[in-house]
């Protein structure tokens, strides 16, 4: 009785072990990794996919583990999303498939890539407020696992089976039966097999039947039955299946972005009659400089607040050609102490620098296919107006007039997202007739020819949630040539104004 109980316990243990091994093997066959989705803020959609896959019984490798192993193998940043990286990491982590894709506007596009680096399938799902509905999250998980299962159990075309001719052995029909078996067949009433067409043809042609081999003789003498005829399997031709290239992920702007921060600026100004450039004025000793000339600069950078707004309301309509049409606005105000040389008492004075802009813009969004996961990018054109005024304290206004300008401008913007925390930004502005205010014309000359331009370059990226950051270097230059007689200059002259510094902001995009 004890032996029976012990045997039952061993049997139960073996069955439990088989169940555990089967379960582990099934999960290993469904081991997947969901890579960082382009445009997925806070990894919200990625986490939804991971939870849904886990709920469906899949073994999901966390993104942090994937990234750590990728760096160990020499794949950094977006290189970890390439086909070569997926093949290497699938071998390293035992992955059956890898999921990658992009979030844009109101759509999610996912690609399922096999452990060999081939594309198994592509699907798109709608988003609401940047997230999948619960139903679509499970639908996406089902589609991913179904694609993986179909790839693992791909049906091979039915093979045709044709009987082959006997090879180097006597046919079953021609082989004589042992006497004992022949007598048994006769007594049982079983008819003898009819000769085959091959045997008939051989008999009619006079060709002697093939002699039995030694193996056949041994089989006959031992009473063993003859072997069954073998079958020759002819594999059906397999058609080449063309790979379908996955569509590029849809990228586009957020419908509204708000930024608040600061601006730190250097400024220089020069003005003088009868000179060709500010460099000429700066190189001259102070005693030799023309009368009524000014060198006006900030001994240290000055700071203030900065605010910005980008609005693309047509992005709410989805992936349309008008999604990149919007407006951008900026306002900044800074305070400083400036030093004044020449033209009178000199010294330092307080001043206020005010800048504002309003542009209409169109941005063309597209993916850059430098890597397996395309990089979102845009090229934008903008046109609008700029107002820039620099005004010193009242006690110095008799010496130095307010440099207020309001003018039109056109420009070009470029942005490329390298990673969630790294977005390269650059811009150029051309100023259209950026003439100074009436105060300068009255003093330096009624006729003035002005030109100017601006440059911007910097980085930005996503922080936590909808929060973003941006740090940009900005340079702006104005050049004026006066002619005619003013109250201070009778023969005209030139002036130049330069601004350079950093704009740093924190913002939120929705």
C-alpha positions in Angstrom: 0.0 0.0 0.0 2.9 2.3 0.9 4.5 1.6 -2.5 1.3 2.5 -4.3 1.0 5.8 -2.4 4.6 6.7 -3.1 4.2 5.9 -6.8 1.1 8.1 -6.9 3.0 11.0 -5.3 5.8 10.6 -7.8 3.3 10.6 -10.7 1.7 13.8 -9.4 5.1 15.5 -9.1 6.0 14.5 -12.7 2.7 15.8 -14.0 3.1 19.1 -12.2 6.6 19.5 -13.5 5.4 18.9 -17.0 2.6 21.5 -16.6 5.1 24.0 -15.3 7.6 23.3 -18.1 4.8 23.6 -20.7 3.6 26.9 -19.2 7.2 28.2 -19.2 7.8 27.1 -22.8 4.5 28.7 -23.9 5.4 32.0 -22.3 8.9 31.8 -23.8 7.4 31.4 -27.2 5.4 34.6 -26.6 8.2 36.7 -25.1 8.1 40.1 -26.6 9.5 43.6 -26.0 7.7 46.9 -26.7 10.2 49.6 -27.7 9.8 53.3 -27.1 7.1 54.6 -29.4 8.0 57.8 -31.3 5.8 60.7 -30.1 4.4 58.7 -27.1 4.5 61.3 -24.3 5.1 59.8 -20.8 5.2 56.3 -22.4 1.5 56.1 -21.9 0.6 54.1 -24.9 3.7 51.8 -24.5 2.6 51.0 -21.0 -0.9 50.2 -22.2 0.5 47.7 -24.7 2.7 46.1 -22.2 -0.1 45.6 -19.7 -2.4 44.2 -22.3 0.2 41.7 -23.6 0.8 40.6 -20.0 -2.9 40.1 -19.4 -3.0 37.9 -22.5 -0.3 35.6 -21.0 2.7 37.0 -22.8 6.1 37.4 -21.2 7.0 41.1 -21.7 10.6 42.2 -21.4 10.8 45.7 -19.8 12.1 48.5 -21.8 14.8 49.4 -19.2 16.3 45.8 -19.5 16.2 46.0 -23.3 18.0 49.4 -23.3 20.6 48.2 -20.8 21.4 45.1 -22.9 21.4 47.2 -26.1 24.0 49.6 -24.6 26.1 46.6 -23.5 26.0 45.3 -27.1 27.0 48.7 -28.5 23.6 50.0 -29.6 22.8 53.4 -28.3 19.8 55.7 -28.7 17.8 55.0 -31.8 20.3 52.4 -32.9 18.6 50.0 -30.5 15.5 50.1 -32.8 17.3 49.0 -36.0 16.8 45.5 -37.5 20.4 44.6 -36.6 19.9 45.5 -33.0 16.5 43.6 -32.8 18.2 40.5 -34.1 21.1 40.7 -31.6 18.8 41.5 -28.7 16.3 38.8 -29.6 19.1 36.3 -29.4 20.3 37.9 -26.1 16.9 38.0 -24.4 15.2 35.1 -26.0 12.6 37.3 -27.7 10.0 35.9 -30.1 9.2 39.3 -31.5 9.7 43.0 -30.9 7.1 45.8 -31.2 8.0 49.3 -32.4 6.0 52.2 -33.8 4.9 55.8 -33.6 2.2 57.9 -32.0 1.0 60.9 -34.0 -2.1 63.0 -33.6 -5.0 60.6 -33.2 -3.4 57.4 -34.4 -1.0 54.7 -33.3 1.0 52.7 -35.8 2.8 49.5 -34.6 5.1 47.1 -36.3 5.8 43.5 -35.2 9.3 42.5 -36.0 10.5 38.8 -35.8 13.6 37.6 -34.0 15.2 37.4 -37.5 14.5 41.1 -38.2 11.8 40.6 -40.7 8.6 42.6 -40.6 5.6 40.3 -39.7 2.8 42.9 -39.8 1.7 46.5 -39.4 -1.5 47.8 -37.7 -3.0 51.2 -36.8 -5.3 52.0 -34.0 -7.2 55.2 -33.0 -6.2 57.3 -30.0 -8.2 59.6 -27.8 -6.3 62.2 -25.8 -3.1 60.4 -26.5 -4.2 57.0 -25.2 -5.8 53.8 -26.4 -9.2 52.8 -25.3 -9.3 49.6 -23.2 -10.9 47.8 -26.0 -8.3 48.9 -28.6 -5.5 48.1 -26.2 -6.6 44.5 -25.9 -7.3 44.4 -29.6 -3.8 45.5 -30.4 -2.4 42.8 -28.0 -4.5 40.2 -29.7 -3.3 41.3 -33.1 0.3 41.2 -32.0 0.1 37.7 -30.5 -2.0 36.4 -33.5 0.7 37.7 -35.9 3.4 36.0 -33.8 1.5 32.8 -33.7 0.7 32.7 -37.4 4.4 33.4 -38.2 5.4 30.5 -35.9 2.9 28.0 -37.3 3.0 29.0 -40.9 1.2 26.4 -43.0 3.4 24.6 -45.5 1.8 23.7 -48.9 0.4 20.2 -49.2 3.0 17.8 -50.6 2.0 15.4 -53.3 2.7 11.7 -52.7 3.4 9.4 -55.6 4.2 5.7 -55.4 7.8 4.9 -56.4 8.9 2.0 -58.3 10.4 -0.9 -56.3 14.2 -0.4 -55.9 16.5 -3.4 -56.0 14.0 -5.8 -54.5 11.4 -8.2 -55.7 7.9 -6.8 -55.9 5.4 -7.9 -53.3 3.3 -9.6 -56.0 6.2 -11.5 -57.6 7.8 -12.7 -54.3 6.8 -16.3 -53.6 5.1 -17.0 -50.3 6.5 -19.5 -47.9 4.7 -22.8 -48.1 3.2 -22.5 -44.7 1.7 -19.1 -45.5 0.6 -20.2 -48.9 -1.3 -23.1 -47.4 -2.9 -20.8 -44.8 -4.1 -18.4 -47.5 -5.6 -21.2 -49.6 -7.4 -22.7 -46.6 -8.8 -19.4 -45.5 -10.2 -18.7 -48.9 -8.2 -15.4 -49.4 -7.5 -15.0 -53.2 -4.0 -14.6 -54.4 -2.9 -11.1 -55.4 -3.2 -10.3 -59.0 -0.1 -9.5 -60.9 0.6 -5.7 -61.4 0.8 -3.9 -64.7 4.6 -3.9 -64.3 4.7 -7.7 -63.9 2.4 -8.2 -66.9 4.5 -5.9 -69.1 7.7 -7.7 -68.0 6.1 -11.1 -68.7 4.9 -10.1 -72.2 8.3 -8.6 -73.1 10.1 -11.8 -72.2 12.2 -10.0 -69.6 12.9 -12.4 -66.7 11.7 -11.3 -63.3 14.3 -9.8 -61.1 16.1 -12.2 -58.8 15.4 -11.8 -55.1 18.3 -10.2 -53.2 20.0 -11.8 -50.2 17.8 -9.7 -47.9 14.7 -11.0 -49.6 16.0 -14.6 -49.4 16.6 -14.1 -45.7 13.2 -12.6 -45.2 11.5 -15.5 -47.1 13.4 -18.2 -45.2 12.5 -16.6 -41.9 8.8 -16.2 -42.7 8.9 -12.4 -42.3 6.4 -10.5 -44.4 7.9 -8.5 -47.3 8.4 -4.7 -46.8 5.7 -2.3 -47.8 6.3 -0.2 -51.0 8.0 3.1 -50.3 6.6 6.4 -51.4 8.6 9.1 -53.1 7.6 12.6 -51.7 7.8 15.5 -54.2 7.8 18.9 -52.6 5.4 21.4 -54.1 7.1 24.6 -55.3 6.8 27.5 -52.8 6.0 30.9 -54.3 8.1 33.8 -53.3 6.2 36.2 -51.0 7.1 39.9 -51.5 7.8 41.8 -48.4 5.4 44.6 -47.8 7.1 47.8 -46.6 5.5 49.3 -43.5 4.1 52.7 -44.0 6.0 55.6 -42.4 4.5 56.7 -39.0 2.4 59.8 -39.1 3.9 62.8 -37.3 2.4 66.2 -36.6 2.2 69.1 -34.2 0.5 69.4 -30.8 -2.5 71.6 -31.1 -1.3 74.0 -28.4 2.1 74.7 -26.6 2.6 77.2 -23.9 6.1 78.3 -22.7 7.3 80.4 -19.7 10.8 81.2 -18.8 13.6 83.8 -19.0 15.9 85.5 -21.4 19.5 86.5 -20.8 20.9 89.0 -23.3 24.0 91.0 -24.3 23.4 94.2 -26.3 25.7 96.6 -28.1 24.9 99.8 -30.0 27.0 102.3 -31.9 26.2 105.5 -33.8 28.4 108.1 -35.4 28.5 110.6 -38.3 30.9 110.3 -41.1 32.0 106.7 -40.3 31.8 103.5 -42.3 31.4 100.9 -39.5 31.2 100.5 -35.8 34.6 98.8 -35.9 36.1 102.0 -37.1 34.6 103.9 -34.2 35.7 101.4 -31.6 39.3 101.4 -32.9 39.6 105.2 -32.6 40.8 106.8 -29.3 38.0 108.5 -27.4 39.5 112.0 -28.1 39.5 111.4 -31.8 36.0 110.1 -32.2 33.5 112.3 -34.0 31.2 114.6 -32.0 27.8 113.3 -31.3 29.0 109.6 -31.5 27.9 106.9 -29.1 29.2 103.5 -28.0 26.5 102.0 -25.9 26.9 98.5 -24.3 26.0 96.2 -21.5 28.9 95.3 -19.3 27.2 92.1 -18.3 24.2 90.1 -19.6 20.8 91.3 -18.4 17.8 89.1 -17.8 14.0 89.1 -17.7 11.0 87.0 -18.4 9.9 85.4 -21.6 6.7 83.8 -22.7 5.6 82.0 -25.9 2.6 80.3 -27.5 2.3 77.9 -30.5 -1.2 77.0 -31.7 -2.1 74.5 -34.4 -5.9 74.1 -34.0 -6.2 72.2 -37.3 -4.2 69.4 -35.9 -7.4 68.4 -34.1 -8.8 67.3 -37.4 -6.3 64.5 -37.7 -3.8 63.7 -40.4 -4.7 66.4 -43.0 -2.6 68.6 -45.2 -3.6 71.6 -43.0 -2.4 70.2 -39.7 0.8 72.2 -39.9 -0.9 75.6 -40.3 -0.8 77.7 -37.1 0.4 80.8 -35.3 3.3 81.4 -33.0 3.7 84.4 -30.6 6.4 85.5 -28.2 6.8 88.3 -25.6 9.8 89.1 -23.5 10.8 92.0 -21.2 14.3 92.5 -19.7 15.9 95.1 -17.5 19.6 96.2 -17.4 22.2 98.7 -16.5 24.1 100.0 -19.5 27.3 102.0 -19.8 27.5 105.0 -22.1 30.8 106.3 -23.6 31.2 109.5 -25.6 28.7 112.2 -26.5 28.6 113.9 -23.2 28.6 112.8 -19.6 28.9 109.1 -20.0 28.3 106.7 -17.1 25.7 104.1 -16.5 21.9 104.2 -16.8 19.0 101.8 -16.4 17.1 100.6 -19.5 14.3 98.4 -20.5 14.4 95.9 -23.5 11.0 94.8 -24.8 10.5 92.3 -27.6 7.4 90.9 -29.2 6.5 88.8 -32.3 3.5 87.3 -34.0 3.9 84.9 -36.9 1.7 82.8 -39.1 3.4 79.6 -40.0 3.1 76.4 -41.9 5.2 73.4 -40.9 5.6 70.4 -43.1 6.0 67.3 -40.8 7.7 64.2 -42.1 9.8 61.2 -40.8 13.5 61.0 -41.4 14.5 57.4 -42.2 18.0 57.5 -40.8 17.1 54.6 -38.5 14.7 51.7 -38.4 12.3 53.9 -36.3 12.0 57.1 -38.3 12.8 60.4 -36.6 10.0 63.0 -36.5 11.0 66.3 -38.2 9.6 69.4 -39.7 10.5 72.3 -42.0 8.5 75.4 -41.4 8.0 78.8 -43.1 6.7 81.8 -41.1 5.8 85.4 -41.8 4.6 88.1 -39.6 5.7 91.1 -37.5 8.3 92.0 -34.9 8.4 94.9 -32.4 11.6 95.6 -30.6 12.3 98.6 -28.4 15.2 99.6 -26.2 14.6 102.6 -23.9 17.0 104.1 -21.4 16.1 106.0 -18.3 14.5 109.4 -18.7 17.6 111.4 -17.7 19.6 110.0 -20.6 16.9 110.2 -23.3 18.2 113.6 -24.4 21.5 112.0 -25.2 20.3 108.7 -26.6 16.9 108.3 -28.3 14.7 105.3 -28.0 15.5 102.6 -30.6 12.0 101.4 -31.3 11.3 99.3 -34.4 8.2 97.6 -35.7 8.7 95.7 -39.0 7.8 92.6 -41.0 9.9 89.5 -41.2 9.9 86.1 -43.0 11.8 83.0 -41.8 12.6 79.4 -42.0 12.5 76.9 -39.1 13.9 73.3 -38.9 13.4 70.7 -36.1 14.6 67.1 -35.8 13.8 64.9 -32.8 16.7 62.6 -32.0 15.2 61.2 -28.7 12.6 62.1 -26.2 15.0 64.5 -24.4 16.8 65.7 -27.4 15.3 67.8 -30.2 17.5 70.0 -32.4 16.0 73.3 -33.4 17.2 76.1 -35.7 15.7 79.1 -37.4 16.5 82.1 -39.6 14.7 85.4 -39.9 15.1 88.1 -42.6 13.9 91.5 -41.5 11.9 93.6 -44.0 12.6 97.4 -43.7 13.4 97.3 -40.0 13.6 101.1 -39.8 14.2 102.9 -36.5 11.6 105.1 -34.8 11.0 108.8 -35.5 13.3 109.9 -32.6 16.4 108.6 -34.4 15.3 110.0 -37.8 14.8 113.4 -36.4 18.3 113.5 -34.8 20.4 111.6 -37.4 18.7 112.2 -40.7 15.2 111.9 -42.2 16.2 109.4 -44.9 17.3 106.0 -43.6 18.1 102.6 -45.2 17.9 99.7 -42.8 18.5 96.0 -42.9 18.7 93.2 -40.4 18.5 89.4 -39.8 18.2 87.0 -36.9 19.5 83.5 -36.2 18.4 80.9 -33.6 19.7 77.5 -32.6 19.1 75.3 -29.7 17.8 72.1 -28.1 14.5 71.0 -26.6 12.7 67.9 -25.5 10.1 66.3 -23.3 10.4 66.0 -19.6 7.7 64.5 -17.4 4.1 64.4 -18.5 3.3 67.2 -21.0 6.2 69.3 -19.7 8.9 70.3 -22.2 12.0 72.4 -22.1 13.8 74.6 -24.6 17.1 76.4 -24.6 17.9 78.6 -27.6 20.7 80.9 -28.6 19.4 84.0 -30.4 21.4 86.6 -32.4 19.8 89.7 -34.0 21.5 92.5 -35.9 20.2 95.8 -37.3 22.1 98.2 -39.5 20.9 101.8 -40.4 22.4 104.3 -42.8 21.1 107.9 -42.4 21.2 110.7 -44.9 20.1 114.3 -44.9 20.3 116.8 -42.1 19.0 116.0 -38.7 19.1 117.9 -35.5 22.5 116.4 -34.5 24.0 115.1 -37.7 24.0 117.3 -40.7 25.7 115.0 -43.1 24.2 111.6 -42.1 26.0 108.6 -40.6 25.4 105.0 -39.5 24.2 103.1 -36.5 24.3 99.4 -35.6 22.4 97.5 -33.0 23.1 93.9 -31.9 21.4 91.5 -29.5 22.7 88.0 -28.5 21.8 85.7 -25.7 19.9 82.7 -24.4 16.1 82.1 -24.2 15.3 79.3 -21.7 11.8 78.1 -21.1 9.6 75.4 -19.6 6.4 74.6 -21.3 3.5 72.2 -21.7 2.1 70.8 -24.9 -1.3 69.2 -25.5 
